[in-house]
Amino acid sequence: MDTEDTTEVTEDVTQDVAPVEAQDVVTAPATEKQSSVPGALILLGSLAVAALVVMQVMSLVGLNRSQSRIDELQDDLQSMRADVLSVAGDVGEVSGSIDELELALAAGAGGGSISTAGDQQPQGNEPQVASGFITDISGTEYYSGQEVSYTPADGKARVYMVWAHWCPYCQQDLDVLNTWYAANKASYPNTELVTVTTFMDETRGNPLEPYLQQMQFPFPVLMDESQRLTFELGNSGSVPYWLFVGPDGAVLGNHSGALGEESIAQIFTQVETIAADA
């Protein structure tokens, strides 16, 4: 084909094609998208406001229910407070008795002397009672030869004394008990004296059997050859050792060392008062 013919074809094609208006193709769709955005935002805002309103209503309903529950709890607390105040008087009386018992123990502690068992303590044994409640105490009673058991919380308060035949301070308090307890036992109907002899040693003085036969104590003497009872009563190895137990089995106090007649009498009086008021 010649150059002139090519030029003619190009001109014909150009004349046949109509010019395209750019604004009809591009601007119309963009205008539609822009107009739809504000409507969507308004719809979302309306939904958010509605949700807030619903939450406020639910909160008000919950507050009303909570207030009703609070009122009920306040009534219950008032009732419980009245009960506590009623019990407080009784607790105060018992607390006062225990405080006096502690004073009596302190008075006895000044002149109290102890002996230690030394190598007689069995390995692995640890005191089990220093506070709280005591467990059953059972063993063979020397004079009767019978197995006896003392159950806590049976309504009887008890004074336990742990002693050894070779201990001079034990002998001092046992001499007091031998005469004082026999003369005053009737004054303490709710309190019982129980003694436990332990840490036996044939190589030491004042042999046990002749001593028991000579004294003829007017109270039980439990034989504790294995030292089981002394540790159940909370003793770590010193004698004499005292444990005072209320009628409910609760430990009122303990003491290591000799007490003497005055402190013994004061302690028995206070323990008896607690037992009688229980």
C-alpha positions as CSV (number, residue, x, y, z in Angstrom):
1,M,0.0,0.0,0.0
2,D,1.2,3.6,-0.9
3,T,1.8,6.2,1.7
4,E,-1.0,8.3,0.4
5,D,-3.5,5.4,0.8
6,T,-2.5,4.9,4.4
7,T,-3.1,8.5,5.2
8,E,-6.6,8.4,3.8
9,V,-7.6,5.3,5.9
10,T,-6.4,7.0,9.0
11,E,-8.4,10.1,8.4
12,D,-11.5,8.0,7.7
13,V,-11.3,6.1,11.0
14,T,-10.8,9.3,12.9
15,Q,-13.8,10.9,11.4
16,D,-16.0,7.8,12.2
17,V,-15.2,7.6,16.0
18,A,-17.3,9.9,18.1
19,P,-15.5,11.8,20.9
20,V,-16.0,10.4,24.4
21,E,-17.0,12.7,27.2
22,A,-14.9,11.8,30.3
23,Q,-17.4,13.4,32.7
24,D,-20.1,10.8,31.8
25,V,-17.9,7.9,32.7
26,V,-16.0,9.0,35.8
27,T,-17.9,11.5,37.8
28,A,-21.3,9.9,38.0
29,P,-20.4,6.8,40.1
30,A,-18.2,8.8,42.5
31,T,-21.2,11.2,43.2
32,E,-23.4,8.2,44.2
33,K,-20.9,6.8,46.7
34,Q,-20.4,10.1,48.5
35,S,-24.1,10.6,48.9
36,S,-24.6,7.1,50.6
37,V,-21.9,7.7,53.4
38,P,-23.9,10.2,55.5
39,G,-26.9,7.8,55.6
40,A,-24.8,4.9,56.9
41,L,-23.3,7.1,59.7
42,I,-26.8,8.3,60.8
43,L,-28.0,4.6,61.0
44,L,-25.0,3.6,63.1
45,G,-25.4,6.5,65.4
46,S,-29.1,5.7,65.9
47,L,-28.2,2.1,66.8
48,A,-25.6,3.3,69.3
49,V,-28.1,5.6,71.0
50,A,-30.6,2.8,71.2
51,A,-28.1,0.5,72.8
52,L,-27.2,3.1,75.4
53,V,-30.8,3.5,76.3
54,V,-31.3,-0.2,76.7
55,M,-28.2,-0.4,79.0
56,Q,-29.5,2.4,81.1
57,V,-32.8,0.7,81.6
58,M,-31.2,-2.6,82.5
59,S,-28.9,-0.8,85.0
60,L,-31.8,0.9,86.7
61,V,-33.6,-2.4,87.0
62,G,-30.5,-4.0,88.5
63,L,-30.0,-1.2,90.9
64,N,-33.5,-1.6,92.2
65,R,-33.0,-5.3,92.8
66,S,-29.6,-4.6,94.4
67,Q,-31.1,-2.0,96.7
68,S,-33.8,-4.5,97.8
69,R,-31.1,-7.1,98.6
70,I,-29.1,-4.5,100.5
71,D,-32.1,-3.7,102.6
72,E,-32.5,-7.4,103.4
73,L,-28.9,-7.8,104.3
74,Q,-29.0,-4.8,106.6
75,D,-32.0,-6.3,108.5
76,D,-30.0,-9.6,108.8
77,L,-27.0,-7.7,110.1
78,Q,-29.1,-5.9,112.7
79,S,-30.4,-9.2,113.9
80,M,-27.0,-10.8,114.0
81,R,-25.6,-7.7,115.9
82,A,-28.2,-8.2,118.6
83,D,-27.3,-11.8,119.0
84,V,-23.6,-11.0,119.2
85,L,-24.2,-8.3,121.9
86,S,-26.2,-10.9,123.8
87,V,-23.4,-13.4,123.7
88,A,-20.8,-10.8,124.4
89,G,-21.9,-10.5,128.0
90,D,-21.3,-14.2,128.6
91,V,-18.0,-14.2,126.8
92,G,-16.9,-11.2,128.9
93,E,-17.7,-13.1,132.1
94,V,-15.7,-16.2,131.0
95,S,-12.8,-14.0,129.7
96,G,-12.7,-12.3,133.1
97,S,-12.4,-15.7,134.8
98,I,-9.6,-16.7,132.4
99,D,-7.8,-13.4,133.0
100,E,-7.9,-14.1,136.7
101,L,-6.6,-17.6,136.1
102,E,-3.7,-16.2,134.2
103,L,-2.9,-13.8,137.1
104,A,-2.9,-16.8,139.5
105,L,-0.5,-18.6,137.1
106,A,1.7,-15.6,137.0
107,A,1.8,-15.4,140.8
108,G,2.8,-19.0,141.0
109,A,5.4,-18.7,138.3
110,G,7.6,-16.4,140.4
111,G,8.5,-19.1,142.9
112,G,8.0,-22.1,140.6
113,S,10.9,-24.5,140.1
114,I,11.2,-27.3,137.6
115,S,13.2,-30.4,136.9
116,T,14.0,-31.7,133.5
117,A,13.8,-35.3,132.4
118,G,17.1,-35.2,130.5
119,D,17.9,-38.3,128.5
120,Q,14.6,-39.8,129.5
121,Q,12.7,-38.0,126.8
122,P,11.9,-40.4,123.9
123,Q,13.1,-39.4,120.5
124,G,10.5,-38.0,118.1
125,N,7.9,-37.1,120.7
126,E,6.7,-33.5,120.6
127,P,4.1,-31.7,122.7
128,Q,0.7,-31.9,121.1
129,V,-1.4,-29.6,123.3
130,A,-0.6,-26.1,124.3
131,S,-3.9,-24.5,123.3
132,G,-7.2,-25.4,121.6
133,F,-8.9,-28.6,122.7
134,I,-7.6,-31.7,124.5
135,T,-8.0,-35.3,123.3
136,D,-9.1,-38.3,125.4
137,I,-6.6,-39.1,128.1
138,S,-6.4,-42.7,129.2
139,G,-4.1,-44.9,131.1
140,T,-3.7,-47.3,134.0
141,E,-4.5,-45.9,137.4
142,Y,-1.9,-47.1,139.9
143,Y,-4.0,-47.6,143.1
144,S,-6.9,-49.4,141.4
145,G,-4.9,-51.1,138.6
146,Q,-7.8,-50.3,136.2
147,E,-7.6,-48.7,132.8
148,V,-9.3,-45.3,133.1
149,S,-10.2,-42.7,130.5
150,Y,-11.0,-39.0,130.7
151,T,-13.2,-37.6,127.9
152,P,-13.1,-33.9,127.2
153,A,-16.3,-32.0,126.8
154,D,-18.1,-34.3,129.3
155,G,-19.0,-31.3,131.5
156,K,-16.2,-31.8,134.0
157,A,-13.3,-29.4,134.3
158,R,-9.9,-30.9,135.1
159,V,-6.5,-30.0,136.5
160,Y,-3.8,-32.3,135.2
161,M,-0.4,-32.5,137.0
162,V,2.5,-34.3,135.4
163,W,5.3,-35.3,137.8
164,A,8.3,-37.6,138.3
165,H,9.3,-39.5,141.5
166,W,12.8,-38.1,141.5
167,C,11.8,-34.4,141.1
168,P,12.0,-32.5,144.5
169,Y,9.7,-29.7,143.2
170,C,7.1,-32.3,142.3
171,Q,7.2,-33.7,145.8
172,Q,6.7,-30.2,147.2
173,D,3.4,-29.7,145.3
174,L,2.3,-33.3,145.8
175,D,2.7,-32.8,149.6
176,V,0.4,-29.8,149.3
177,L,-2.1,-31.6,147.2
178,N,-2.1,-34.6,149.5
179,T,-3.5,-32.6,152.4
180,W,-5.1,-29.5,150.7
181,Y,-7.1,-31.4,148.0
182,A,-8.4,-34.0,150.5
183,A,-9.6,-31.2,152.8
184,N,-11.1,-29.0,150.0
185,K,-12.3,-31.5,147.3
186,A,-15.9,-31.0,148.2
187,S,-15.7,-27.3,147.4
188,Y,-14.9,-28.1,143.7
189,P,-17.7,-30.4,142.6
190,N,-17.2,-29.5,138.9
191,T,-13.4,-29.8,138.9
192,E,-11.3,-33.0,139.0
193,L,-7.6,-33.4,139.8
194,V,-5.8,-36.0,137.7
195,T,-2.0,-36.7,138.1
196,V,0.3,-38.4,135.7
197,T,3.6,-39.9,136.8
198,T,6.2,-40.2,134.1
199,F,10.0,-40.3,133.3
200,M,10.5,-43.3,135.6
201,D,14.1,-44.0,136.4
202,E,15.2,-46.7,138.9
203,T,18.7,-45.2,139.1
204,R,17.4,-41.9,140.6
205,G,16.3,-41.2,144.2
206,N,12.9,-41.6,145.8
207,P,11.8,-44.9,144.1
208,L,8.3,-44.7,142.6
209,E,6.5,-47.7,144.1
210,P,7.5,-47.2,147.7
211,Y,6.7,-43.5,147.4
212,L,3.2,-44.1,146.1
213,Q,2.6,-46.7,148.8
214,Q,3.7,-44.3,151.5
215,M,1.7,-41.3,150.2
216,Q,-1.6,-43.0,149.4
217,F,-2.8,-40.0,147.3
218,P,-6.5,-39.2,147.4
219,F,-6.6,-38.6,143.6
220,P,-5.9,-40.7,140.5
221,V,-2.3,-41.4,139.5
222,L,-1.9,-42.5,135.9
223,M,1.2,-44.5,135.1
224,D,3.0,-43.2,132.0
225,E,6.0,-45.4,131.4
226,S,6.2,-44.6,127.7
227,Q,5.8,-40.8,128.2
228,R,2.9,-40.9,125.8
229,L,0.5,-39.1,128.2
230,T,2.9,-36.3,129.2
231,F,3.4,-35.3,125.5
232,E,-0.4,-35.6,124.8
233,L,-0.9,-33.1,127.6
234,G,1.6,-30.7,125.9
235,N,4.6,-31.1,128.2
236,S,8.0,-30.8,126.5
237,G,9.9,-32.6,129.2
238,S,9.8,-30.5,132.4
239,V,8.2,-31.5,135.7
240,P,6.1,-30.6,137.5
241,Y,3.8,-29.6,134.6
242,W,0.2,-28.4,134.9
243,L,-2.6,-28.2,132.4
244,F,-6.0,-26.7,133.1
245,V,-8.9,-27.8,131.0
246,G,-12.5,-26.4,130.9
247,P,-15.7,-28.5,130.9
248,D,-15.9,-28.3,127.1
249,G,-12.4,-29.7,126.6
250,A,-10.9,-26.4,125.9
251,V,-7.4,-25.7,127.3
252,L,-7.6,-22.8,129.8
253,G,-3.8,-22.6,130.4
254,N,-0.7,-24.5,131.4
255,H,2.2,-24.0,133.7
256,S,5.7,-25.5,134.2
257,G,7.1,-25.5,137.7
258,A,5.9,-25.8,141.3
259,L,2.9,-23.6,142.3
260,G,2.5,-23.8,146.0
261,E,-0.7,-24.0,148.1
262,E,-1.9,-20.4,147.5
263,S,-1.6,-20.5,143.7
264,I,-3.1,-24.0,143.6
265,A,-6.1,-22.8,145.6
266,Q,-6.6,-19.7,143.4
267,I,-6.4,-21.8,140.2
268,F,-8.9,-24.4,141.4
269,T,-11.3,-21.6,142.4
270,Q,-11.1,-20.0,138.9
271,V,-11.4,-23.3,137.1
272,E,-14.4,-24.2,139.2
273,T,-16.0,-20.8,138.4
274,I,-15.6,-21.4,134.7
275,A,-17.0,-24.9,135.0
276,A,-20.0,-23.8,137.1
277,D,-20.9,-21.1,134.7
278,A,-20.7,-23.3,131.6
